[in-house]
Amino acid sequence: MQSVKETTELRQWFVMRDLKRGNAKQPAYKLLGELKIRFFTPMVWKLRIRQGKRVRQQVPFMPDLLFVYDSRKVLDPLVEQIATLQYRFIKGGNRQPMTVRNADMERFIRAVDAMNNPCFYTPEEINPDMLGKKVRIVGGLLDGYEGCLQKMQGSRIKRLFVELPNLLT
């Protein structure tokens, strides 16, 4: 069994939560990045409306979930200082913070990074080089449908044509 001093100075992955809203100006993951503390939270691309325009923005997949790699000696003062940053505790564990083994966390980070990150394009950003690429429609009546970008033969007007193979089946 490790002594209390060893466990407070041992750097490990702690499971934490951020109680700030998703649209907060300074969420915990940005604050930890500024403080040069290693952290990980799975990110996804979302379309957001900023000043009337739709823009792509990378946001946490689960806004309140954070994995932070440091020692309790460093993290405890931060948790006391920032009221919305908290440890996640083991249920019935006498307020023992959840931790993840280093090897498991590295494997998880590699798996998330290896996933195919989707790219969002507005109709203006689509160029002829993208023809034949697989796309998913976001928003509107066809939200969620997948298809391939196709060229409209004989059309003088620029149009976006997507073949949707399973739409009527």
Buried (B, 14 or more C-beta within 10 A) or exposed (E): EEEEEEBBEEBBBBBBBBBBEEEEEEBBBEBBEEEEBEBBBBBEEBEEEEEEEEEEEEBBEEBBBBBBBBBBEBBEEBBEEBEBBBBBEEEEEEEEBBBBEEEEBEEBBEEBEEEEEEEBBEEEEBEEEEEEEEBEBBEEEBEEBEBBBEEEEEEEEEEEEBEEEEEEE
